[in-house]
Amino acid sequence: MAYNAKNLSVLAYANGFTLWHYGTTDTPATVDTAGYFDTAADMLRVGDMIIGNVATATSPEAGIFVVRSNSGGVVNVSDLTSLGAVDTD
């Protein structure tokens, strides 16, 4: 799939930093590809964090992407830092 603007929402904003949430059926590798968030370039700033719920239709994962660069309308986010990846019971 591709970026869907309806799935990106602000959770918190303070002092030039925004915490976002984004949910998608796309895999983490797809979401962290440079250019995935280009149509949101006017909203995303370097250092913003995006809590991602990804691969929701297959193998759901949750974690944080960090906006690493946003130049000339090209946005690049970090690889997903997984949250809650271990469940030992």
C-alpha positions as CSV (number, residue, x, y, z in Angstrom):
1,M,0.0,0.0,0.0
2,A,1.0,3.6,0.3
3,Y,0.8,6.4,2.9
4,N,-2.7,7.2,3.9
5,A,-3.2,10.7,5.4
6,K,-6.3,9.6,7.3
7,N,-4.2,7.3,9.4
8,L,-1.7,9.9,10.7
9,S,-2.9,11.9,13.7
10,V,-1.4,14.1,16.3
11,L,-1.2,12.7,19.9
12,A,0.7,15.6,21.5
13,Y,2.5,18.8,20.5
14,A,4.9,20.9,22.6
15,N,7.9,23.2,22.0
16,G,8.2,22.4,18.3
17,F,7.9,18.6,18.8
18,T,5.0,16.5,17.7
19,L,4.2,13.0,18.8
20,W,2.1,11.2,16.1
21,H,0.2,8.0,15.7
22,Y,0.1,6.1,12.4
23,G,-1.7,2.8,11.7
24,T,-1.4,0.8,8.5
25,T,-1.4,-2.7,7.0
26,D,2.0,-1.9,5.5
27,T,5.0,-3.6,7.0
28,P,7.6,-1.7,9.0
29,A,10.1,-2.0,6.1
30,T,7.6,-0.3,3.8
31,V,6.9,2.5,6.2
32,D,10.5,3.3,6.9
33,T,11.4,3.6,3.2
34,A,12.6,7.1,2.3
35,G,9.7,8.9,0.6
36,Y,6.8,7.0,2.3
37,F,5.7,10.1,4.2
38,D,6.5,12.7,1.5
39,T,2.9,14.0,1.2
40,A,3.1,14.8,4.9
41,A,6.4,16.7,4.5
42,D,4.8,20.0,5.4
43,M,3.7,18.6,8.8
44,L,6.6,16.4,9.9
45,R,9.8,17.8,11.4
46,V,13.1,16.2,12.1
47,G,13.0,14.7,15.6
48,D,9.2,14.1,15.6
49,M,8.2,10.6,16.7
50,I,5.6,8.5,15.1
51,I,4.0,5.7,17.2
52,G,3.3,3.1,14.6
53,N,0.8,0.2,14.5
54,V,2.0,-1.6,11.4
55,A,1.3,-4.8,9.5
56,T,-2.1,-4.8,11.2
57,A,-3.7,-7.3,8.7
58,T,-1.0,-9.9,9.0
59,S,1.6,-9.9,11.9
60,P,0.8,-6.7,13.9
61,E,3.8,-4.8,15.3
62,A,4.0,-1.6,17.3
63,G,6.9,0.7,17.8
64,I,8.3,4.1,17.2
65,F,9.7,5.7,14.0
66,V,11.7,8.9,14.3
67,V,11.8,11.5,11.5
68,R,15.5,11.5,10.6
69,S,15.3,14.0,7.7
70,N,12.9,16.2,5.8
71,S,14.5,18.0,2.9
72,G,13.1,19.1,-0.4
73,G,9.8,17.4,0.4
74,V,11.5,14.0,0.9
75,V,10.9,12.5,4.4
76,N,12.9,9.7,5.9
77,V,12.1,8.0,9.1
78,S,14.2,5.6,11.2
79,D,13.6,1.8,11.3
80,L,10.9,0.8,13.7
81,T,12.0,0.5,17.3
82,S,9.7,-2.2,18.5
83,L,7.7,-2.0,21.7
84,G,6.3,-5.0,23.4
85,A,8.1,-7.5,21.1
86,V,8.6,-10.1,23.7
87,D,5.8,-12.2,25.3
88,T,7.2,-15.1,27.3
89,D,3.9,-16.6,28.6
